[in-house]
């Protein structure tokens, strides 16, 4: 998923996991450039930035060092670094969310203070720079089961991320008259601290250039039996990949691109073209020409033009609404012979044309409801399922109850070894219903459930419904977990009580 969960280290430290990078001309003012990066995949509505890492977006001017089969970009100096550092939370008034502030350090050493989630952002005194940081709707969408090349709805529907963004006057900051082609990366770096007794912090936790360098090209699931190179790649220095490991990365890239080329059963890339394509991707940074327009379809146009030996026509880069996965799959699988459109044509919310460009976070409760009609009367069904214990459920291996009445806790061990803790919030034996809240074990917030049994004809109807806010895992995972629990439980009642005829 773009750069989401792109390695074992990132899975263990989601707050430092870079998910995306964007570089585009502001749709509100073509004379300003926007650079944005996201961290924390599937961030919950209460997520805050880590104060233990520096979040940085780095820009270097590029020269074209070769085209065609010799395609190469040569990064130049100086490095322009925009670094975001976040403070600890500030205590808030009762019922209010804690406040987090941060500092953006600009390439010249100047600083801009800002408040997280302030949509107006903060600007330098002369208006050259404007920054934003806060929770936003995840603009990435993946609409394929890529291992099978099967179209699917957006796998990141309703997800949020934490975004940090810098917008600036292109002419003042980048001086495009000296060269308008630039490479952009983002990285998360541990804030230096005194050394411990054992070891030291890594030089960086994560970095990202072009979408899907790690999860689709270096860790291609079609290459069985290969080692996971993602953590090794994420420790490399952007713009200066280690020559020691370059042969390893190059071979993996060639093998991976060859595998993608054959996903449709047809070879569209010659060996020489595959090698050139691999070398181009190993120069891993977002390429943008600030003297040309960026559009939703300009992503990778610069790189493709160089490989074809022709002048590029657009600014390349990547806009918030760019369909990067379909663009990338079309390029790798069939060399742009036929566009591969996935099962979705947009993210949960489209980006906007006004600062801060990424859409407001998803804050809508998600709902699931399932029901089953049974031949037995309500009181007979309730006698089995009306207790809060739940040991009638086929996916529950054991249940431990703590306390009695409202406030009672049940600790569930599922048959696959997972633990779920839920609290009883209301019980009504006359109406044959109870309500509960998830305390732990479901990767969501504000998760509540309701189970009730009602008369229906000569039998009964059982309804089980839940509502929640995604958080910590993609919404599709929460939906899958919850749907499996609800449906398998209700389905198990059919052979016990029969169904109406």
Protein Blocks (a to p, Z undefined) as FASTA:
>chain_A
ZZgoibjklmmmmmlmcfbdcddddfkbmkbccddddehehiafkbccdfkbccdddddd
dddfbghjlgccddddddddddddddddddddehiacddddddddfkopacdddehianl
padfkomaccdddddddfbdcfbdfknopacddfkgoiacddddddddfklmnommnopb
dcdddddddddddddfeocddfbfbdcfbehklmmmmmccklghiacfklmmmmpcehia
cfklmmmmmmmmmmmmmmmmmmnopafbdfklmmmmmmmmmmgcddddfkbccdfklgok
lmmmmmnopacfbeniadfklcfklmmmmmmmnoomaccddfbfbdfbdcdfbdehiacd
dfbdcddddddddfbdfklmmmmmmpmnlpmpmkbmbdcdedehehiacddddfkopacd
dddfbdcfknopaddddfbhpacehiacddddddehjbdcdddddddddehiafklmmmm
mmmmmmmmmmmmmmmnopaZZ
